[in-house]
């Protein structure tokens, strides 16, 4: 199974496209590179992907709350 990765010029956090066996799949852009790596590694396992998305959402929410506290 050959995989070809094409990236936008924006950098590592931009959307990545994978071409596998005449199938193109878009992986949504994600702000944390570690999360992106985990997302790619677990692409076949939908449950793990959902948990990673939920975890990322919690992380972003917590960061937003911290910013609000520091601004207040």
Secondary structure, DSSP 8 states (H G I E B T S, - for coil): ---EEEE-TT-TTS-EEEEETTEEEEE---S-HHHHHHHHHTTT-HHHHHHHHHHHHHHHHHHHHHHHHHH-
